[in-house]
Amino acid sequence: METKGKGLTLVVLAAGIASRYGGLKQMEGFGPSGEAIIDYAVFDALNAGFKHFVFIIRKDIEDDFRSSFEERLLNQISYEFVYQELTSLPEPFNPHSDRKKPWGTTHALWLAKNAVNDPFVVLNADDFYGAEAYKVLADFLTQLKDSDKNIFSFCGFELHNTLSENGGVTRGICTANNEGNLVSVDEQFHISRDEDGIIRSGEPGNRIELPETAIASMNMWAFTPAIFPLLEERFLHFLNENHNALTKECILPVSIDELIQSGEVKVQMLKSSSQWFGVTFPADKRAVSEQICRLVDEGIYPQNLWKNLV
């Protein structure tokens, strides 16, 4: 697909409040030279051919974000900020005065509509996806034709590789047809490995077994800008039903599933052999740091990610 401006774009969802983690994990240092997971995302994306970066943050963390990334990262890339604020809603909606929780990842991505004009990948700031995942999605986007504007993709990971040893997680369990197109995204909650070694989701007493090799969406999607008006429709529908809710969120996997069911889009399921890992709970930090150090020891990443670029 012919680019319209800045080239392949990476959109990083970095506005979360990280209530379970208890801090701004978007800026937490995990690498041997203090690198955050975002550093590795940008590094891998640059190597895969991405040219522009959009960081979706909250206005109240901008100063901290800049101080964390300005010298080693932001000064070396083409980037812009998009601010996810509770008051940034389509007319005629205004949030309930008591609402504190963000509106969710559909809302966050929708807000990037004026910052993204080219094919792009969107992902979570606190998930480590591995270099191959960026290359797989970059190849997909560069091979699209102009007539393919409503054909999207995502990179899936086997469920057993996406669990935390420190608590239950939420995952979108994906089903594809024989053509490799996504049929459904079933959002499952409280996923963990039980004492008998079996992976299950749900509350105690109502647990559902899930296959080890089920494909989970880790919120790494490849889109064209055609997604933005579609997301606006889904978000407006959500607000019509939930605009006075204090905690409900409009999340991207659910919105994509609704668009698939309506026949408005096709989403190809792609896979990566890279190992995903991420940070949900404070106790996850040590494991993530150890995994990154292992990749450094294996020569996959340099000891100081940006030393040769500064």
Steps between C-alpha positions, in 0.01 A plus 500: 500500500635841407576707807338841537751683713729374773511131416423195711394618844516338843230608745588427863220484758669652803221681688406220740489563873643151584290456812614139555865590449493800729712734289574637154629178346512675160819666623638230728854387423537131413806485275863486617548871424164607639302447182120486525296256295410795274869534411505146365174553313639805320834327436332196344256714302779715355680185386177377339460820297268715710561872451268688736388446858185614681489472877155511658548630852319700767582867520587465869786259427651691207781657703597164650479335158723762342755485779514121466540483122612840369877457490537137401196458277273791409781714358575228245159420352204664329225503760197678643281473806127437515330559833237263634285704737163416654349812344612415145169357381300539180207736519256514669652290780662618820639261762339449836662739747598209728669290232873448554573195283613545136246416230704209364724413207237563230470855628879537518555390142206704369666812640799440269285555191654838419857384564506190277470521123684185398478125564590434861544254782357566845620326815525520878785690661555231764515195272821365347413345163839413347663616177335248268149618589578849367644360179199272445254790529719742305510250211122468516442875487747572218337236280148642532337659198291817515188286455594304815431787739258294713728198520691499827716259694637417842787301641390220730690310767435158650307536824742299715773755419290797613422409863631660816618294794379777728127518429219466249509688169250607235548375145305510175476135388498494120339262253583504128347327199679282244605811308678640803248776557387578851151371578468620858684651795369367829617715790578272795579621852699368797703260287758302692639152538317314778660264752438204269705671227205577275444853365155632584313831502221636717420531867549215753221247469433597138833440329519418127787295360700661220741324260871551554550598137195723465599818320476809715482856379754708687365822351751513216290599198581619149254748349455755228351842585163360385466357850439840661143571383410140580635536853310824542176317417579231755597752765184704444297182538685427824435851632131480417477204736766587759565875503410527870695190602796557729717198419393338171754526218470476123787268416656437162463118474125528567461779245689300238288194572185707448632628166581143392152378594340786306706411192655846478861380519723199446784432740780259412650304785879497481738332741848574624758263639622781725428450866258748653537613859348786693442675828169482684600462865797644695644151539521469119783755486775260600399238244477758220840646589653152501348418161633821346845438647493151350428649156788743550733215602397314183599802289146574381514849655801714592590562863412867455217519249562853375875545559596485134219734397562779750 
